[in-house]
């Protein structure tokens, strides 16, 4: 509660500062800029706030005021570690790694990057790629730690006090780390040992679909070329009594991990595409709360490379298949197929719908948003139409599991939930009607959900570890794999 109170106070202070820097009186704005270092000392500005201040300084029309603000702003940048502009994904992902954390006693704690080591582990390429992003000459407050798979000593790593932590490699390698055990249960992607004990389920990325059933993306190899999958995640969590930002860069095999690390370094994260991502994800596209440290990021990659004997460093080619912010749909493409899963395969009421898939991805936009999407889709299916009247949508009891909503303005209500937070470009909301785009809509039985993905014909799955024990599997998992 105390931490949340401090963060709320910091946001209020920054809002007041922005009001001062936009005041009509030049003298008021000038004094606001001159007081910048003191405000930063009281409440350190975030990267997003520094970016906002930079824009305000550039847009300052009065030359004397702008000139007076340059020195205090540069002083703040220096105190903050010289936060870089977020032009690449890595800039935003690793922003929390710029500054160390100080606890209540004033002790400092660095951000940490973890990798596992054991003879035969081939994640060195990924470790080097991340190290290139965080050179010690600039990232003074970040430490790289290597953990033995045989005898991990997590108590001595400082992880319980770190403000940010990055895991390079399969989370399974860090299975004895209590932080990994406390990862959020609703992460979309994971790389986990098979619950059934089936060793064939090693070397795959799992898309967690609580209602439709898990979807697997396995690693495949045809003898001369390997196709792998990988995940890149960033999410906040509470660990050791304080908030920590966690990054996961992991592949189903070492190829995926290497490819994911290189993709992070190359992927553009300019203001233009992040504003568009925020819009599609239903986030605010103006102001400071667009995409910040509280935003969950998850990406699924497909990585391929030639396999050499004897082994050589990977030369991965990668393709990003899906990218999600919080509960958004896949930000990279509009779904071509929407699936409503029901127990019988028939649809008579919104209550029949057990899950919602956009292509293969299970969607849960939140209670109200999901209910509005299902109401529109059910109406279209029942009436066999692509366009429905708003009045019919809001009064048809078949479309709402509970009480039919009666918002003050139906058009504004539906525009917000359908156009901003969920369906976006798939619908057009007019004055009196809503039109659904050209994607296919299907109703299927729950038992006929999209099956686990399998390799293409003629491609063999990688040989799994011989041991059925998860711990042993963790040690053998990426050994020359």
Order of alpha helices (4+ residues) and beta strands (2+ residues): alpha-alpha-alpha-alpha-alpha-alpha-beta-beta-beta-alpha-beta-beta-alpha-beta-beta-beta-beta-beta-beta-alpha-alpha-beta-beta-beta-beta-beta-alpha-beta-alpha-alpha-beta-beta-beta-beta-alpha
